[in-house]
Amino acid sequence: MSSKLANGKLTTSVTDLLMSPNSRLSGFQRLEIYNRQYWFRLIDCLYDDFPGLRAVVGERRFYDLVVAYLTRYPSDTFALRDLGAKLPHFLQRNQVLLGPRKRAALDVVSFEWAQMIAFDCAALKPITPTMLSGKKLDRLRLTVQPYITLLELNYPFDDFVIALRHEASQRTEASTKIHIVTQRKVVTLPKPKRVYLAVHRFQNALYYKRLDKPAFVLLEALQRGLTLGNACKKALPTFPTAHTKNGKATMLIQEWFQSWTQLGWFGVLP
């Protein structure tokens, strides 16, 4: 522990109190090493959580935006699970960091964060068909499970990210992770395609379910707190005209709700 004489009194460095010096390094120097290791641990965590974003913007740009993000939103909890929670919002407000592929980058960062929500977010007790017996369905308010994220994407990033993760799983892990100094080849984006997606989990496994636009609109309305009757009214104009005239729209809605209930997508508030 290093000490100094100040005003005739022996004082001790605060950093030496926090971390004892050794024969080679002062307490401050040891603390600096720890600080750098923790900083790179945070970068590495975001590197692993957002492989799609990294592939879209490139290694060097990804590193720069991560540094900017962590400078604005430093980790304030011991759990690293929530480290990237504000990244979609941050990038939406700082699109200059994304380069020429900003539209694709905003899509993929939202999709990848939705996976974190689906994997970790709490679940409500699922509603069963017997719970709905005798209810006035048109006035019913259904609570969509909090782990479900509904996304309207401009690119089919579900297939894209699955392929990236598969590629990553095939690589050996023999080398130390020094991700930030190398530049991978430019990744080819999937062709633009409007995709409506529900990112969810089932039996503790992560799933991506593509939805027809009417189904997406219906679920999104329920998620915003509309009654079932009003949610159906929102969805009906998005069906093909033939479906609304021949009654197929009603049949499809019934099939969707049967499937969604089996998946446990609606929960009971405590």
N, C-alpha and C positions, 0 to 999 in steps of 0.2 A: 504494500500500500504506500503510494508516494505521499510525502508530506512537505509542506512549505511553511516558511516563517513569515507571518503577516501581522504587523502591529504588535510584534513581540509574542505572538501566540502561534502555536503549531497548528496548521490546518491540513486537511486531507482533500485530495481531488474527489469531486462527486462521482466521476466515472470510475475511479478506483474503488469507491464504495460499492458501486453497482457490479463491477467486474474486476476481480483481483488481477493485478499485473503478474507477469512471470519474468524469468531471467532475460527474455528476448523482447517482450512487448509490454507497453504500458496498458493500464486498464482502458484508456481511450482508444488505443490502437486495436485492442481485442474487440471492443464494442463496435468499432468501425467495420471490422471484418464480419462480425455477426450481422450488422445492418446491411451490408452488401449481399450477404448470403440470403437474407430474408427477402430483399428486393428482387433478386433473381428467382427466388422461389415463387413470388407472386407472378412474375412474368411467365414463368414456366407453367403455372396453374392455368392462366388464361390461354397460353399456347395449346394446352391439352383440351381445354373446354370449347375452343372455337376453331377447329381445324378447317371448317368450311370458309369462314371469314378469312383465315390466313391464306388459304388457297386462292381466294378470289382477289384479294388486294396485293398479295405477294409478301414475302418474308420481311423485307426491309420496311415497307410501309406498315405492316402489321406491328412490328416492333415500335415504330414511332408513335402509332396511335395508342398502343398499350401504355407506353411511358406517359403520354399526355393524359390518358384516362386515369392512371394510378396517381398522377400528380394532382388531378382534380378530385378524385375520389379514392384516397388512400384506404387501405384495409382498416376497419375499425372494430373487428371482431376476431376471435380466435378461430372461427370456422371459415374455411376458404370456400365453402359451397356457394356463398352469396357474393363472392368477389366480383362476378360479372353482371350482377343484377341491374346495374345502371348503365351498362355498356350500350344497349340498343338506344336508350334515350340520349346518351352522350353523343353517339355518332349521328343521330338524327339532327342534333343541334350543331354538330361540327363536321359537316359532310366534306369539307375541304380535305380532311384527313384521309378520305377514302379513295381519292384519285378518280380515274375515268370510269370505274365500274361501280359507282356509288349506289345505283339502283339495285344492282345484284347484291352488293355488300349489305345494304340495309335489310334486304330480304333474308339473307342467310344468317345474319346475327340474330334476328328475331326468331328464326326457326331454331337455331342452336340454343338460345336461352329457353325457349319453350320446352326443349328436351330436359333441361335441368328442373324446370317446374314440374313436368310430368313425372320425373323420377323421384323427386324429394317432397313435393307438396303433400299436405295432409289430405285425407279423404273423409267425406261425410258418410254416414250410414246410408247405403243405397236404398232407393225407393223400390218397392216390389209392386207387381200388379194388384195384389190384394189391398195395398194401402190406398190405391186410387178408386177402389170400388165404392160406388155411391157418390162420388164427387162430381160436381158440375165442371166438366172438363174445360169448357170455354173460359171459365173464370179462374182456373187453376194456375198457380204460379209454381213453376218447377225450378229448383236450384241446380244449375249445372255444376258438376264437381269442380272444386278449385284447382285441381291438377290438370284440367283440360285447357289448352290454348287453341283458339280458332285463328287461323291465318289465311289471308288472301295474298298469295305470292305471284310474282311476275315470272318466276322460273320454277321448274320442278326440282327444287333443292332437296326433296326427300330422297330421291334416287341418287342424286349427286353426293350428298353427305354419307349415305350408306356405302357408296363405292369408295369414298375417301377413307372411311373408318376401316373398311375391309383391307384397303391397301396398307394402312398404318399397322394393322394387326399382323400383316405378313412380314414386316420388317423385323430385323433382329434388334435387340435392345442392348447390344454389347457396348456400344459407344456411349460416352457421356453426352447428355443433351446440351449442345451448344447451338440452339436453334437460330440465334439472332444474327449470326455473322455470315450466313450463307444465303444465297438467292436461288430458289428452285426455278425450274423452267416455268414459263407462263402456262397456267392451267386453262384449258378450254372450257368455257362455260356451257351449260346445257342450252339448247335453243329456247328462246322466250316462249312461255306458255302459261296462261292463267290457271293457277291451281288453287283449289279451296281445300284446306287441310285441317284436320283435328289431330293435335299431338296429345297423346294420352297414354295411360298405362292400363294393363289388364293382367291380373294375377302376377303382379310385381315385375312385369316385363314392359318395356317401352314399345309403343306402336305409333305409326303414322297412318291415319285413315283419310283417304281422299273422299271429298264430298261433292255432290252435285250442288250447283249454286243455290237452288231453293232450300236444300237441307242446311247449307251454311247460313243462309239468311235467317232461317227458322231458329237454329241453335243460337245464333248471335243475339237475336231478339230475346230469347229466353234468358240468356246470360246477362242481358241488360235489365232484366226484371219484368218484362212484359208478361201478361197473362198468356196462356196457351192460345186462347181465341185470337188475341191481337197479334201474337207471333205468327199464327197461320195466315192472318190477313196480310202481314208484311211479306210472307213468302209466296203467296198465290200469284202475284203479278210476275214473278220470275220464272214460273213454269211456262212451257210452250202452250200456246193457246189451245191446241188440240187436247192437251192433258186436262185442262180445266173444264173443257166442254164435255168430255166423255167420262169424267169422274176418275180418271187415272191419278190425278193429283192427290185426291183424298186417299186412294189406295196406297200410294207411295208414302204419304205421311204416316199412315198407320203402320206400314212395314218398317219405316225408319224408327218409329217410337218403340216398336217391339224389339228391334235390334239394339237400340241405344239403352233400353231398360235392361236387357240381358247383359250388356257390357257394364252396367252400373254407372252410367253417365249422369244420372240424376240422384241427388242426395237429400237427406232430411236435415234441416238446420237444427243444431242442438238447442 
